[in-house]
Amino acid sequence: MAQITLDKISKTYAATPALRDLSLDIADGEFFVLLGPTGAGKTTTLRLIAGLDKPTTGAVRIDGQDVVDWTAAQRDIALVFQYYSLYPRYTVRQNLEFPLKSRVHNYTQAEIDTRVNSASKILRIEHLLERKTDKLSGGEMQRVAIGRAIVREPRAFLMDEPLSNLDAKLREALRSELKDLQMKLGATFLFVTHDQIEAMSMGDRIGVLDEGRIAQIGTPYEIYNNPRSVFVASFVGSPAMNLVDATVRNGRLTALSGKLDIALSGAAGREAAGHNGPVTAGIRAEDVVVGPDGTAEAKVHHVENHGVELILTLRVDDHLFKATAPATVPIKIEDTVRFAWTADKVHCFDTNTGISFTHREKAAA
Ligand SMILES: Nc1ncnc2c1ncn2[C@@H]1O[C@H](COP(=O)(O)OP(=O)(O)OP(=O)(O)O)[C@@H](O)[C@H]1O
C-alpha cells in the first residue's frame, strides 16, 4: 500500500491554470476525499498521481519516491472512472481477468482464478461472474469496475466520481460499501467528488479544492464545524451555512437590519475579540433556534419537510436565512416566529478575504 505526497504542484493547460501550488499528504491506508465544484482541478490531480499527465512544476511522491518520470504502469495505481469502462460483450469474469492477462504480469491461470474469486467475493458479485456486463444494472457494473481495480492489488486506488451516474438510493448503499471495502483492504483511497454528502460520509479527511487551490484540509468534523473560509462554509453542508453582513463591536454582533443583536461567546467571542467593524457572519441552520424564547422576530418565508425535521427559510425585512425545527412543530408559511442565533456557534469571516477569524489568527501566529 502507499503514502502519496503532492508537493507544490502546479498544472497549466495552454494558458489555463488548472492547479496552483497544491500540496497534499495522503497517509497509507487513508480514505481521503478531494471535494470541489466542477472545474476545480479534481480530475487533473488524479491524472497527475496516476501518471497519465505530468505537473508543470512540483513533485509527486509515492512512499517517498519521486515518481514524476515514472509511467502509469510503474506507479501501479488503479484509477476507477465515473464512466463504466467495461467490455460489454465480455462476461464479468472476463472483464475481471483482463487486467491480469497482460504479458507484463505473467500470472498463471490458477493465480488469476484466486484473485478473481477473492475480488468477486469481497464485492458480492460471485453470482454474476458468467453474465455479460451489458446485462448488469448500474450498481452491478460499478462493482465490476471496482473489481477490475481490486484484482490488480494496486498500491492505491484513485476514484473519479464513481457513484455519480447511479440513482440516489444506490449511491447511498455503495457509499457505505466502498467505505467497508477500503477498511477491509486497508488500502489508500483517493476519492474525488463534487458531492459534499459523499465527502462527509466517507472521508477520513477531506481536501476542499477551489479553482485549483486547496481551500482547506481536515476531518469532516473540522471542515463542517470550523470552515476556514466563506467558500468552504457555503460549499459544505446542506442547507449551506447562512452568511449575512454584520457588524461586531465590543464583542456584540449586530445583523439583519439591526434586529439581531447578540453577545458573542465561546469560539465566536474569541474570534471576534479585539475586532470592531464589518464581518461576514455565518451560522448553520441547526444553530438558529426557533421558539418563544427567541430574541428576535421573523416571518416564515418557506417550509421544507425533510421527514425528521423541517428546514425553514425565515425572513427579517429582506434578509433570508435558514433554520431547522422538529417536524412535529406546526409551522406554516407567513407565520410569525421568534428565533435566536446560538451565540457560541456564530462564525465571523473577514469581509475582504473571506477567511475565518480563527484561521486568520492561526495563519498570523
Ligand atoms: N486537457 C485539457 N486541456 C485544457 N484545459 C483542461 C484540460 N483538462 C482540464 N482542463 C481545465 O483545467 C481545469 C480543471 O479541470 P478538471 O477536469 O481537473 O476539473 P474537475 O474538478 O475534475 O471538474 P469536474 O468536476 O467537472 O470533472 C478546468 O478549467 C478545465 O477546463
Ligand as a Chemical Component Dictionary entry (heavy atoms), coordinates in Angstrom:
data_LIG
# 
_chem_comp.id                   LIG 
_chem_comp.type                 NON-POLYMER 
_chem_comp.pdbx_formal_charge   0 
_chem_comp.three_letter_code    LIG 
# 
loop_
_chem_comp_atom.comp_id 
_chem_comp_atom.atom_id 
_chem_comp_atom.alt_atom_id 
_chem_comp_atom.type_symbol 
_chem_comp_atom.charge 
_chem_comp_atom.model_Cartn_x 
_chem_comp_atom.model_Cartn_y 
_chem_comp_atom.model_Cartn_z 
_chem_comp_atom.pdbx_ordinal 
LIG N1  N1  N 0 -6.683  18.673 -21.412 1  
LIG C1  C1  C 0 -7.040  19.880 -21.020 2  
LIG N2  N2  N 0 -6.804  20.957 -21.805 3  
LIG C2  C2  C 0 -7.142  22.215 -21.401 4  
LIG N3  N3  N 0 -7.741  22.502 -20.221 5  
LIG C3  C3  C 0 -8.013  21.465 -19.409 6  
LIG C4  C4  C 0 -7.691  20.105 -19.760 7  
LIG N4  N4  N 0 -8.087  19.301 -18.743 8  
LIG C5  C5  C 0 -8.639  20.120 -17.809 9  
LIG N5  N5  N 0 -8.591  21.411 -18.198 10 
LIG C6  C6  C 0 -9.069  22.586 -17.428 11 
LIG O1  O1  O 0 -8.486  22.520 -16.134 12 
LIG C7  C7  C 0 -9.429  22.886 -15.121 13 
LIG C8  C8  C 0 -9.597  21.741 -14.120 14 
LIG O2  O2  O 0 -10.231 20.636 -14.779 15 
LIG P1  P1  P 0 -10.576 19.255 -14.038 16 
LIG O3  O3  O 0 -11.133 18.333 -15.046 17 
LIG O4  O4  O 0 -9.383  18.800 -13.283 18 
LIG O5  O5  O 0 -11.695 19.729 -13.017 19 
LIG P2  P2  P 0 -12.664 18.839 -12.120 20 
LIG O6  O6  O 0 -12.626 19.444 -10.768 21 
LIG O7  O7  O 0 -12.323 17.400 -12.238 22 
LIG O8  O8  O 0 -14.077 19.131 -12.797 23 
LIG P3  P3  P 0 -15.357 18.149 -12.986 24 
LIG O9  O9  O 0 -15.980 18.010 -11.629 25 
LIG O10 O10 O 0 -16.216 18.937 -13.930 26 
LIG O11 O11 O 0 -14.853 16.866 -13.552 27 
LIG C9  C9  C 0 -10.702 23.261 -15.848 28 
LIG O12 O12 O 0 -10.692 24.649 -16.030 29 
LIG C10 C10 C 0 -10.565 22.541 -17.181 30 
LIG O13 O13 O 0 -11.275 23.234 -18.200 31 
# 
loop_
_chem_comp_bond.comp_id 
_chem_comp_bond.atom_id_1 
_chem_comp_bond.atom_id_2 
_chem_comp_bond.value_order 
_chem_comp_bond.pdbx_ordinal 
LIG N1  C1  SING 1  
LIG C1  N2  SING 2  
LIG C1  C4  DOUB 3  
LIG N2  C2  DOUB 4  
LIG C2  N3  SING 5  
LIG N3  C3  DOUB 6  
LIG C3  C4  SING 7  
LIG C3  N5  SING 8  
LIG C4  N4  SING 9  
LIG N4  C5  DOUB 10 
LIG C5  N5  SING 11 
LIG N5  C6  SING 12 
LIG C6  O1  SING 13 
LIG C6  C10 SING 14 
LIG O1  C7  SING 15 
LIG C7  C8  SING 16 
LIG C7  C9  SING 17 
LIG C8  O2  SING 18 
LIG O2  P1  SING 19 
LIG P1  O3  DOUB 20 
LIG P1  O4  SING 21 
LIG P1  O5  SING 22 
LIG O5  P2  SING 23 
LIG P2  O6  DOUB 24 
LIG P2  O7  SING 25 
LIG P2  O8  SING 26 
LIG O8  P3  SING 27 
LIG P3  O9  DOUB 28 
LIG P3  O10 SING 29 
LIG P3  O11 SING 30 
LIG C9  O12 SING 31 
LIG C9  C10 SING 32 
LIG C10 O13 SING 33 
# 
